[in-house]
Amino acid sequence: MKLQIGPLPAGLYLVATPIGTARDITLRALDILGSADVLAAEDTRTLRRLMDIHGLDLGGRKIVAYHDHSDQAARDRILAAISDGKSVAYASEAGTPMIADPGFALVRDVNSHGLPVTSAPGPSAVITALTIAGLPTDRFLFAGFAPNTQAARRNFYREFANVPATLAVYESPKRVHKSLADMELAYGADRQMALCRELTKKFEEVIRGPIDQVRAQIADRTLKGEIVLCVDRNRETASAETLDEALNTAMATLSLKDAVSAVSDALGLPRRQVYQAALKLAKSP
């Protein structure tokens, strides 16, 4: 299929790049990388290698570095280029820009100046992990990277203990054993989870089960690669009063069946439990 390389209107173009397999890039992303006036990247070497793999010529263009340590001056140079009518493509090192990525300040500044921002969506480690983890995806909370220190990490996990959604966290292989220990302390040994690593790569692996069993499976292993930890919601968070209040509100405008479905999803409770509570309320005077 021929790439549609041609002039791009002025603006900032966020380009999602593969998290592993180089072929996991969209044709639109390749179009943008092939024709943008200016290329910016979290890691210039990674983007250059990706373009070489897909046969994209820089054509005299330079790749500008934009990463965690970039300052306002770096953003101002990109803003100036867009203001001068140029198209700027910004690519993360891997995955979708803005998702646990330094692009936030850049996009905020471009937006504040009333300049165009668009996204060429594509790979994302957190979304990939959620799709194969085997945990509910009707609601999820991406919490970014777990903190480095033990005290901060334990507080971090406790903060999300009763969130009515699947929790997704990025973790380093160097800290994953400690992180799982802190997770078990915060959520208990029986909470279901999935450890997903090396996603889309040759040695992709997903370990599913209660937290204590996942810990046991990796106890003697030194893991490699990027890791996403997905943890099920607390199935016992809602009190009887909270459940009744939610059902009364839902049943005021919905059928019993739809109210049960809505409340079950919202509170992360089994539908049978919610249905029985709804029947009890419906029969009460």
Buried (B, 14 or more C-beta within 10 A) or exposed (E): EEBEBEEBEBBBBBBBBBBBEEEBBBEBBBBBBBBBBBBBBBBBEBBBEBBEEBEBEBEEEEBBBBBEEBEEEBBEBBBEBBEEEBBBBBBBBBBBBBBBBBBEBBBEBBEEEEBEBEBBBBBBBBBBBBEBBBBBBEEBBBBEEBBEEEEEBBEBBEEBBEBBBBBBBBBBBEBBBBBBBBBBEBBBEEBBBBBBBBBBBEEBBBBBBBBBBBBEEBEEEEBEBBBBBBBBBBBEBBEEEEBBEBBEEBBEEBEBEEBBBBBBBBBBBEBEBBBEBBEEBEEEE
